[in-house]
């Protein structure tokens, strides 16, 4: 005689199916926003980088306006993604939020032309990129960051290396800084778009 399945057995079976078949879970809202913010960030980097390469930038103030817009927009996107990522630990969310908040005044400094020399412009721009790259690199060491937004190791290395390069390279003129900085932004945008498009768990862990 067949044994009838009780409601408790039914619940237990459903729990087992959810454990052994994780791919059946839908993507969390944070995962969808992750792809959007990463793609938006890549578009901003590509646009600003293209303008720096194409437009004749003759003063630190002109270059600082574009660099400032890029850093501030990236900070806003980081804050937006953290706000929607409710499953991350408080420490990780605070770290990423702090990086996003710190990018806003730094972008304002560059946008308003307060970095009035090539040296200061390169220094503050490099610090902005370092801030973004390091906060992302540190945050991905936590298992709970799997539901925030994860830039793969290559992209983190590119952003940090770009920041170090901008702070150390002896730029001779605003034009040289704009061309090299623009090229770096275009390269970063390509890596960022690739990281957003890939579906491997190690690259985009926000997708269940």
C-alpha positions, 0 to 999 in steps of 0.5 A: 500500500502506497504511503501518502505524502504529508505536507511536511514531506512535501515541504522537505522535498521542495527544500531538497530540490532548491538545494540540489538545483540552485540554477532554478532560482531566478536572478535576484534584483541586485543581479539585474542592476549589476549588469545595468550599472556595469554596462552604464559604467563602461559606456561612461568610461568609453564616452569620456575616454573618447572625448579626451582623445578626440577633443583638443584639451589644452588646459588642466581645467578642461581635462579636469571637467571630463575626468571629474564627470567620470569619477562622480558618475562612477561613484553614483553608479556604485552607490546605486548598485550597493543600495539594491544589493541587500544580501551582502554583509553590512561590512561589504556594503559600507566599504563599497558605499564609502568608496562611492561617497568619496568619489563624489567630492573628488569628482567635484574637485576636478570638475570645478577646476581646483586641480589647476596643474597637470601634476595635481590633475593626474594625482587626483584622477589617479587617486579616484581610480585607485579608490574605485579599484581598491574598494572593489578588490577588497570587497570581492574577498568576502563570500557575501559579496556574491550578491553585490556586483563583482568585477573580475580580477583582471578588471580590478587589476586594470583599474588599480594599475591605471590609478597607479600609472596616473599618479606616477607618470610625469605628464608633460602637458594637458594634451598628453595627459588627456590622450593617455588618460582617455586611452586608459578609460577606453581600455577600462570600458572594454574590460568592464563591458566584457565582465558584464557580458560574461555569465561565468559565476566567477566573473558575475557572481550576482547571478544565482 
